[in-house]
């Protein structure tokens, strides 16, 4: 009997662990938004600059400075997903199966603001990741070739998203959804000459699965 009891206990534990393993994480919501207090970074640097776990210490300082539990949890998830970035959600807009999340990256030297698409598959998609853009089609286009003749080192750069203008969204095929996002074109470096704007569409199916991106065209740089 004791053997049977132990076997049933082990079986019950295994079923419980399996259920936990397949339970999806909670949806990311506006409860994860937190506006950084004016003195937060000063206090966080004072507490964490000598720490060997610098970003983990910064995340710990969020709760001590009034950040909601959801905000701390999201920053920790983003830290793991992005392999070390310290980002705080400062804006959120739900679009059904997929939502926008504006992110502030206070430790970056440049482009301190970014944009994520969350709650789809993958759960967090960084729209500034050039590996996800349809760059091959862009570079084969006549528009890009004409621009390259004037700006030999032109390429797509991350947008410095200020959280004031949400990207456009529209229905996609078969109940999906599309997001139109623009990216600056620079002639070789972040501070180099502006060479226009490239426009890409992010395509998701009805269940929120990322299908890929599509190059939509380019806008010329403003006249000097």
N, C-alpha and C positions, 0 to 999 in steps of 0.2 A: 504494500500500500504506500509505503514511504517513497518507493521508487516511482510509482505512478504519480504521486503528488509532486515530486520534484520535476518529473517530465512535463506535467501540466503547467507548472510554474514557469519553466523555461520556455515552453511553447507560447504561453501568454505574453511573456516578456518579448519574445521574438516578434509576435504579431503587433504588439504595441510599438516597438521600434520601427517596424516596417511601415506602420500607419503614419508615424511621425516623419519618416523619410519621404513619403509621397505627398504630404500635406504642403500645398504651395504657400509661399510666404504671403503675408497680407499685402493688399494693394497699397501702392504709394499714393498718398493723398495730400491735400493742402495742409493737413495737420503737421507735415514735416517742414513747413515754411518757417523760417526764423530770420528776422532782420537783425544784423549784427549791431549791438550797442556801440556807441562811439568809442568807448575806451576798451572794447573787448580785445583787440589785437595787441594793444600796449600791455594789458595785464597778462594775456596769454604768452607773449614773448618773454616777459619777465619770469613767468613760471616755468616755461618750457625750453628756452633756448639752450640751456645746459643739459637737457635731458637726452639720453641716448635714444629714446623712443619719442622723437620730437612731435610727429603728427599725432600719435596716440595720446600724448600729453595734451595737445591742442584740443582734441576731441573731448577729453575729460574736462577741459576748462569750459566747454560749451554748457554742460549741465550746471556747473557752478555759477555761470553767468545768466541763468534763467532760460536756457534753450529747452523747448519741449522734448519729451522722451522720443517722440517720432522723429524730430529733427536730428537728434544725436544718433539714433538708429540708422537714419538714411545716410548721414555723413560717414558713419562707420562702414556701411554697405558699399558706398561709392569708393571709399578708401581701398577696400579689398578688390573691388571690381576693376579699378583703374590702376592698380599696382602702385599705390602710394600718394595719390592726389588728395589734398585737403580741400574739399568743396562743401559749401553750405547752400541749401536750397533757399532762394530768396523770392521765388515766384512759382506759381503752379496754375495750369489751365487744363482742365479735363476735356478730351475730345472723343470720349467713348471708349473703344478698346485700347486706345493709346492716349497718353497725356504729355503735355509739355512741362518741363521743369527748368526754370532759369537757375543757374548755379553761379555763386560767387566763389572765386578761388583767391583768397586773400594772400597766399604765399607766392603767387606767380609774379614774375617781373613784367610780363606783358599779357595781353588778353586775359584780364582778370574776371571776365564774365563769359559763361558758356551756356550751351543749350543741350538738354538731353530729351530723348523721347523714352518714356517709361511706361511700365505695366503691360507692354506687349511681349513678344518673343523675338529676341532676347528681352529680359526684364528692363535692362538699362542700355540704351543706345546713344552713343556720343555722336552728335551730328558734325562735330569738328574732326572726326577721324577720317583722314583722306583715304585710308584703305577701303572705306565703305562707299566712296564716291565713284561714279562712272567716268573716271578720268580718261580712260581709253577713247571713249566716244568724243569727249570734249577735245582732246588733243588731235583727233583726226578731222575735226570740223574746220571749215573754211574760215569761220570767225576767229578761231584760236590761231590758225596759221597766219592770218593777217595781223593779229595782235602781236604775235611772236616776231614778226618782221620789224616791228617798231620797238618791242621790249624783248630782247633776246633771252632773258632769264625769267620770263613770266611763268608764274605758277599760282595755284590756289593756296590761300592761307586761311587759317581759322578766323571766323568772324568774332569781333569783340562785342558780344551780345550785351546790350545794356538793360534788357528786361522791359523796355518800353513798347516795342512793336513785336507782336506775336506773328510768327510765320503764317502764311495762308494755308488753309486746309480745304479740301474738296472731296466729294465721293469718288472712290476708285471703282474699278471693275468688280462685279460679283459681290457687291456689298462691302468692299474694302474702303480704305481711306488713304489719301495722299496728302503730303505736306510739302510745300514749296519753300525752299530755303536758299538764300543768296550768300555768296562767299566773295570776299575781296580777292582780286588778282593783283599781285605785287611783282615787281621786277627784280626778284632775287633775295629780298630780305624784308623783315617786318617794317622797317623804316624807309624802304626804297620806294621808288615812284609807283603811284597807283596806276594800274593798267586796265581798270574796268571791274566788272562784276560777273561772276559765273553763277548760273541758276540751275539748281538740281531739284528733282522731285523725289521724295522718300515714299516708297510704296509699301503698304501693309494690306494683308487680306482681312476678311471680316472678323477673324479671330484674333487679329493683332499681330500676326506673324510678319516679320520683315521680309519682303520679297526682293528688295534691292533698291537701287537709285537709278534715276534716268537724267541725263543731261538735257536741259531745256533751251539753252542758249546763253548769250552774253550781252551785257550792256557796256557801251563805251565809257571810258573815264570822263569825268566832267572836264570841260574846256578850262585851260589855265588862263 
